[in-house]
Amino acid sequence: MNNIADLIKFPVQTAMRERSLILNDLYALYTSPQEKKLRAKANWVKYCSWCKEKRLPDSKTNQSFFRRSHHYIKEMPIKTIAILLARLSVTDLFYVLSVAKDKAHRQESVGQFIIGSIKPK
């Protein structure tokens, strides 16, 4: 009887449960305020180079055109990140999480690392 009570108190960690916990931690790092600031800075640099390339002045209409272009870095939903990271095993996800935490501590882009860790087929 004690074994059943222990199982109820401490549920067994399955690979699927571990994967969901790791993905939630990664998404929390990806949507952190620090990451949003870094994404906004990167978008501003891209916007300036886009304006120089097209020889356009800075205006609200040009900013809205840029936001609709494919150059603008958008925040992805958790579903998309889960689908992109589905190829990695749980042990690899532990490594990705530890490096992402290190990058967040160093004030570097976590999103860029997460997207860069996805290997094409």
Backbone as CSV, one residue per row, in Angstrom:
resi,resn,N_x,N_y,N_z,CA_x,CA_y,CA_z,C_x,C_y,C_z
1,MET,0.806,-1.187,0.000,0.000,0.000,0.000,0.859,1.264,0.000
2,ASN,1.990,1.204,0.639,2.865,2.371,0.680,3.389,2.736,-0.709
3,ASN,3.600,1.735,-1.542,4.108,2.022,-2.885,3.116,2.839,-3.699
4,ILE,1.848,2.537,-3.573,0.822,3.283,-4.306,0.763,4.717,-3.790
5,ALA,0.858,4.897,-2.491,0.838,6.246,-1.921,2.052,7.050,-2.385
6,ASP,3.207,6.388,-2.484,4.407,7.079,-2.976,4.258,7.491,-4.432
7,LEU,3.640,6.629,-5.218,3.443,6.960,-6.633,2.478,8.131,-6.807
8,ILE,1.506,8.222,-5.947,0.558,9.341,-6.034,1.256,10.640,-5.646
9,LYS,2.102,10.594,-4.620,2.815,11.793,-4.177,3.859,12.219,-5.210
10,PHE,4.620,11.280,-5.702,5.707,11.568,-6.638,5.452,10.817,-7.942
11,PRO,4.781,11.455,-8.915,4.497,10.745,-10.169,5.782,10.448,-10.939
12,VAL,5.757,9.365,-11.649,6.913,8.935,-12.425,7.123,9.914,-13.586
13,GLN,8.374,10.336,-13.765,8.708,11.252,-14.850,8.882,10.448,-16.132
14,THR,7.992,10.621,-17.064,8.122,9.971,-18.355,8.864,10.920,-19.293
15,ALA,9.291,10.385,-20.416,10.020,11.207,-21.383,9.129,12.317,-21.930
16,MET,7.836,12.020,-22.111,6.918,13.027,-22.624,6.734,14.151,-21.610
17,ARG,6.632,13.812,-20.340,6.476,14.820,-19.285,7.730,15.684,-19.194
18,GLU,8.903,15.042,-19.247,10.163,15.788,-19.202,10.279,16.731,-20.388
19,ARG,9.895,16.242,-21.569,9.963,17.068,-22.768,9.072,18.294,-22.629
20,SER,7.867,18.120,-22.108,6.953,19.261,-21.965,7.484,20.263,-20.941
21,LEU,8.087,19.780,-19.865,8.658,20.686,-18.870,9.831,21.476,-19.449
22,ILE,10.681,20.792,-20.213,11.832,21.468,-20.818,11.360,22.494,-21.842
23,LEU,10.369,22.137,-22.658,9.849,23.075,-23.655,9.223,24.301,-22.990
24,ASN,8.537,24.095,-21.873,7.971,25.238,-21.151,9.067,26.151,-20.613
25,ASP,10.146,25.562,-20.099,11.273,26.373,-19.620,11.944,27.132,-20.763
26,LEU,12.118,26.457,-21.901,12.710,27.126,-23.059,11.828,28.261,-23.553
27,TYR,10.510,28.035,-23.566,9.608,29.082,-24.040,9.572,30.258,-23.067
28,ALA,9.724,29.966,-21.779,9.785,31.056,-20.800,11.029,31.913,-21.031
29,LEU,12.138,31.282,-21.365,13.347,32.045,-21.692,13.175,32.813,-22.997
30,TYR,12.475,32.204,-23.961,12.283,32.816,-25.277,11.371,34.041,-25.196
31,THR,10.427,34.043,-24.267,9.489,35.167,-24.153,9.822,36.098,-22.992
32,SER,11.000,35.998,-22.453,11.391,36.856,-21.331,11.500,38.315,-21.781
33,PRO,11.374,39.267,-20.865,11.506,40.686,-21.239,12.862,41.021,-21.844
34,GLN,13.912,40.384,-21.351,15.251,40.606,-21.900,15.301,40.184,-23.365
35,GLU,14.695,39.049,-23.688,14.696,38.556,-25.061,13.861,39.468,-25.963
36,LYS,12.773,40.007,-25.431,11.948,40.932,-26.216,12.732,42.206,-26.545
37,LYS,13.538,42.676,-25.585,14.384,43.849,-25.852,15.412,43.562,-26.936
38,LEU,16.055,42.387,-26.843,17.054,42.018,-27.844,16.415,41.869,-29.230
39,ARG,15.203,41.308,-29.262,14.505,41.158,-30.534,14.140,42.517,-31.114
40,ALA,13.724,43.459,-30.254,13.383,44.810,-30.724,14.620,45.520,-31.272
41,LYS,15.769,45.349,-30.599,17.011,45.957,-31.102,17.404,45.370,-32.453
42,ALA,17.294,44.052,-32.580,17.634,43.413,-33.850,16.680,43.867,-34.952
43,ASN,15.401,44.020,-34.616,14.439,44.503,-35.609,14.750,45.930,-36.023
44,TRP,15.191,46.759,-35.076,15.519,48.141,-35.421,16.723,48.197,-36.364
45,VAL,17.729,47.381,-36.102,18.902,47.337,-36.984,18.490,46.852,-38.368
46,LYS,17.647,45.823,-38.415,17.170,45.325,-39.706,16.326,46.374,-40.421
47,TYR,15.522,47.118,-39.664,14.687,48.155,-40.262,15.551,49.271,-40.868
48,CYS,16.589,49.674,-40.160,17.487,50.724,-40.678,18.172,50.275,-41.956
49,SER,18.665,49.034,-41.979,19.318,48.540,-43.196,18.308,48.361,-44.328
50,TRP,17.073,47.979,-43.998,16.011,47.846,-44.999,15.688,49.204,-45.622
51,CYS,15.614,50.246,-44.778,15.348,51.592,-45.290,16.497,52.084,-46.178
52,LYS,17.738,51.802,-45.773,18.881,52.217,-46.592,18.894,51.483,-47.931
53,GLU,18.561,50.199,-47.884,18.551,49.403,-49.107,17.475,49.903,-50.082
54,LYS,16.313,50.238,-49.554,15.208,50.701,-50.405,15.221,52.213,-50.627
55,ARG,16.128,52.901,-49.925,16.242,54.367,-49.987,14.933,55.044,-49.597
56,LEU,14.446,54.649,-48.432,13.195,55.196,-47.900,13.481,55.990,-46.632
57,PRO,12.705,57.037,-46.353,12.861,57.756,-45.088,12.160,56.993,-43.958
58,ASP,12.520,57.350,-42.742,11.879,56.741,-41.585,10.510,57.372,-41.389
59,SER,9.460,56.563,-41.439,8.098,57.062,-41.217,7.240,55.928,-40.657
60,LYS,6.082,56.277,-40.168,5.169,55.270,-39.600,4.703,54.289,-40.670
61,THR,4.443,54.780,-41.869,3.987,53.874,-42.931,5.084,52.898,-43.330
62,ASN,6.331,53.371,-43.399,7.433,52.470,-43.723,7.655,51.449,-42.618
63,GLN,7.450,51.861,-41.362,7.580,50.914,-40.255,6.512,49.832,-40.338
64,SER,5.291,50.210,-40.701,4.236,49.209,-40.818,4.487,48.277,-42.007
65,PHE,5.048,48.820,-43.122,5.424,47.961,-44.245,6.507,46.972,-43.830
66,PHE,7.468,47.458,-43.043,8.549,46.579,-42.589,8.013,45.479,-41.684
67,ARG,7.070,45.811,-40.818,6.510,44.798,-39.908,5.792,43.689,-40.666
68,ARG,5.277,44.006,-41.834,4.594,42.996,-42.641,5.545,42.240,-43.562
69,SER,6.791,42.682,-43.639,7.743,42.023,-44.529,8.312,40.767,-43.863
70,HIS,9.049,39.980,-44.633,9.653,38.765,-44.089,10.951,39.057,-43.332
71,HIS,11.409,40.289,-43.322,12.632,40.654,-42.600,12.369,40.840,-41.107
72,TYR,11.135,41.119,-40.744,10.768,41.409,-39.351,10.792,40.124,-38.530
73,ILE,11.419,40.168,-37.360,11.506,38.996,-36.478,10.269,38.975,-35.595
74,LYS,9.429,37.967,-35.789,8.197,37.840,-35.019,8.396,36.808,-33.901
75,GLU,7.645,36.969,-32.836,7.697,35.992,-31.751,6.844,34.796,-32.139
76,MET,7.420,33.615,-32.034,6.703,32.404,-32.425,5.894,31.862,-31.252
77,PRO,4.740,31.241,-31.532,3.984,30.598,-30.456,4.681,29.316,-29.994
78,ILE,4.260,28.828,-28.839,4.909,27.652,-28.255,4.713,26.418,-29.132
79,LYS,3.596,26.329,-29.843,3.370,25.189,-30.732,4.449,25.096,-31.803
80,THR,4.790,26.227,-32.387,5.778,26.240,-33.459,7.148,25.814,-32.942
81,ILE,7.516,26.318,-31.774,8.812,25.940,-31.206,8.828,24.455,-30.848
82,ALA,7.713,23.935,-30.329,7.641,22.512,-29.997,7.770,21.650,-31.248
83,ILE,7.149,22.081,-32.347,7.249,21.324,-33.591,8.677,21.372,-34.132
84,LEU,9.311,22.549,-34.056,10.671,22.672,-34.566,11.675,21.861,-33.741
85,LEU,11.443,21.784,-32.423,12.374,21.051,-31.549,11.983,19.586,-31.383
86,ALA,10.980,19.113,-32.122,10.518,17.729,-31.971,11.563,16.719,-32.428
87,ARG,12.476,17.126,-33.290,13.503,16.201,-33.786,14.555,15.884,-32.746
88,LEU,14.724,16.765,-31.773,15.776,16.564,-30.776,15.309,15.604,-29.688
89,SER,16.218,14.775,-29.200,15.875,13.868,-28.108,15.841,14.643,-26.790
90,VAL,15.360,13.994,-25.745,15.226,14.653,-24.444,16.594,15.026,-23.881
91,THR,17.580,14.172,-24.080,18.923,14.492,-23.568,19.499,15.697,-24.296
92,ASP,19.234,15.805,-25.595,19.691,16.983,-26.337,18.945,18.232,-25.876
93,LEU,17.674,18.070,-25.516,16.903,19.219,-25.028,17.437,19.715,-23.690
94,PHE,17.927,18.798,-22.848,18.557,19.219,-21.601,19.774,20.093,-21.895
95,TYR,20.549,19.703,-22.893,21.723,20.488,-23.282,21.305,21.852,-23.833
96,VAL,20.289,21.871,-24.687,19.803,23.131,-25.260,19.311,24.052,-24.147
97,LEU,18.612,23.488,-23.161,18.109,24.292,-22.043,19.249,24.876,-21.225
98,SER,20.280,24.080,-20.957,21.397,24.588,-20.147,22.158,25.689,-20.886
99,VAL,22.359,25.527,-22.188,23.056,26.554,-22.960,22.181,27.804,-23.077
100,ALA,20.859,27.614,-23.227,19.949,28.761,-23.311,19.953,29.557,-22.004
101,LYS,19.989,28.866,-20.871,20.072,29.562,-19.584,21.385,30.335,-19.474
102,ASP,22.464,29.724,-19.957,23.760,30.396,-19.947,23.731,31.641,-20.835
103,LYS,23.136,31.531,-22.009,23.035,32.685,-22.919,22.176,33.786,-22.295
104,ALA,21.095,33.412,-21.616,20.244,34.411,-20.964,21.010,35.109,-19.842
105,HIS,21.830,34.344,-19.122,22.628,34.934,-18.052,23.672,35.903,-18.613
106,ARG,24.188,35.602,-19.798,25.186,36.472,-20.438,24.559,37.611,-21.234
107,GLN,23.222,37.696,-21.213,22.475,38.746,-21.915,22.639,38.626,-23.432
108,GLU,22.699,37.390,-23.930,22.751,37.121,-25.361,21.390,36.594,-25.801
109,SER,21.177,36.516,-27.109,19.885,36.120,-27.656,19.642,34.620,-27.497
110,VAL,18.599,34.285,-26.763,18.215,32.891,-26.568,17.476,32.383,-27.803
111,GLY,16.617,33.223,-28.365,15.841,32.817,-29.531,16.706,32.466,-30.714
112,GLN,17.750,33.233,-30.920,18.671,32.965,-32.017,19.351,31.611,-31.813
113,PHE,19.699,31.286,-30.573,20.330,30.000,-30.297,19.350,28.854,-30.497
114,ILE,18.104,29.027,-30.024,17.108,27.951,-30.141,16.825,27.658,-31.611
115,ILE,16.640,28.696,-32.404,16.381,28.502,-33.820,17.619,27.934,-34.514
116,GLY,18.788,28.348,-34.077,20.024,27.850,-34.672,20.322,26.404,-34.310
117,SER,19.743,25.895,-33.221,20.009,24.523,-32.818,19.201,23.519,-33.615
118,ILE,18.260,23.996,-34.407,17.449,23.109,-35.230,18.229,22.786,-36.495
119,LYS,18.440,21.514,-36.722,19.214,21.099,-37.890,18.258,20.656,-38.990
120,PRO,18.532,21.039,-40.232,17.674,20.564,-41.324,17.870,19.074,-41.567
121,LYS,16.905,18.460,-42.209,16.992,17.017,-42.492,18.104,16.694,-43.438
